[in-house]
Amino acid sequence: MAVAKTYTAQGTVTGGIPITIEADLSRGLHSFSIVGLPGKAIEESKDRVGAAIKNSGFPSPKSKNHKIVISLAPADLKKEGPLFDLPIALCYLLASGEIKADQSKRMYIGELSLNGKLRSVHGVLPIVQTAKQFGFQEIIVPKENAEEAALVDGISIIGAGTLTEVVAHITTDPEKQSHLPKQEVTDIPKRWVEGLTRLEDIKGQEIAKRGLCIAAAGRHNVLMVGPPGTGKTMLARAFQGILPPLSREEALEVTTIHSVAGTSQNTITSQPPFRAPHHTASHTSLVGGGANPRPGEVTLAHKGVLFVDEFPEFERRSIDALRQPLEDRVVSISRVQGTAEFPADFILLAAMNPYRGSEDSTTDFSAAMLETYKGKISGPILDRIDLYLEVPHVDYDTLTNTKPNRGETNKVRKLITQAREHMRVRLQNTKARTNAEMSARDLEETITLTDEVQKILRTSSEKLNLSPRSYHRVIKVARTIADLGNSENIEPSHVYEALQYRVKV
């Protein structure tokens, strides 16, 4: 009996790894073993595969006196998940001579139920991208995953419902052939988030709204400070509705991450992710990690928002761990088993109360915050905050007599879209796409500062003791304010407004 081969891949956040499955059958007492560092779900697949083969009309592997060895290569890579069921079943059928098919340019993924039906799996998108990268012409996936898989153009996507359908599609016997239709390329519609809370639903807090508009346009980090019940969470929810839809490339990045993590639920959208972990979340769930490193909330918020309410109540080491992703837009996880670097390009939207306990009528939130949480929120973290927004109590007259500003969200969306277009044109020759992503070199090459603006920045740096990082962040925020105002150059007023948003330390 000859050795048979089929192909699949294992998806990861940063891409996929092709896997070759080989089956060898030899005479002897029946045994079914899988080698090549299989996880628990793969070790159990021999029972699922055997039942699926029998209930699909083929002789059961247990009915023959065969010693079956399934090898997953490369052998030194840990394999996880039930997506190997379908390629293992087909590999056995090919090795036993039950079917004949050409496997050279075809890949398979899918979990098998006991009756031979295909179930959806996680991590489809990076697997399809890997198949295309390595020259495969076709990939067969469960029907539920076909729409997600078809986000990748340039490779044939076939959605199948059962093992029998797959066999009929790949067989070279013309009498038994029945080709399945190819899935059309999936379009990603661009839509703004229409949440339950909109800007016009929030009365007062005009300074905070303005700050969030700047943050959404330039993708700047925000810290909102105010007493309980002043609208910080409502502002955060409304912030979702003014974030521009993702481009197709960004949407594919985000879908890949959530597909591997199993949080996508087969939904395809251009809306930026919004993650809001509770302050009791563990360090690993927030940053990522584990024996075999997996992404945490900072990676699941990639290209979107990480909303951390009750910011100082998180573990101190979790707060300090945000330093790297806030600066480098990646997070590195090092473990004995290996090191992984996950993308973590998010907008940090933090909210906190300036003090614990009952209110004491203070209006100096910054001083109260630094005194109450001394040693909990470090200077390096505050230095990475672009916009410090105070959210005070709203007076009674504003709360009861102010009429909603109908259409406020739509007006802000137009301003942000206009600002993003200015950024796209200005930064087209750089790796940055928004002002917050600009490096020091990008600032020098794309932004020209007038003598008056340079003088203001020099004086401010001396009086406010700005670090080089803070100095550059002030310029980035000022540039975003200028873009919102449709201004070609940064004016003194833009710098003054940007300085108003610095954390008062």
Secondary structure, 3 states (H helix, E strand, C coil): CCCEEEEEEEEECCEEEEEEEEEEEEECCCEEEEECCECHHHHCHHHHHHHHHHCCCCCCHHHCCEEEEEEEECCCCCECCHHHHHHHHHHHHHHCCCCCECCCCEEECCEECCCCEEECCCCHHHHHHHHHHCCCCEEEEEHHHHHHHCCCCCCEEEEECEHHHHHHHHECCCCCCCCCCECCCCCCCCCCCCCCCCHHHCCCCHHHHHHHHHHHHHCCCEEEECCCCCCHHHHHHHHHCCCCCCCHHHHHHHHHHHHHHCCCCCCCCCCCCEECCCCCCCHHHHHEECCCCEECHHHHCCCCEEEECCHHHCCHHHHHCCHHHHHHCEEEEEECCEEEEEECCCEEEEEECCCCCCCCCCCCHHHHHHHHCCCCCCHHHHHCCCEEEECCCCCHHHHHHCCCCCCHHHHHHHHHHHHHHHHHHHCCCCCCCCHHHCCHHHHHHHCCCCHHHHHHHHHHHHHHCCCHHHHHHHHHHHHHHHHHCCCCCCCHHHHHHHHHCCCCC
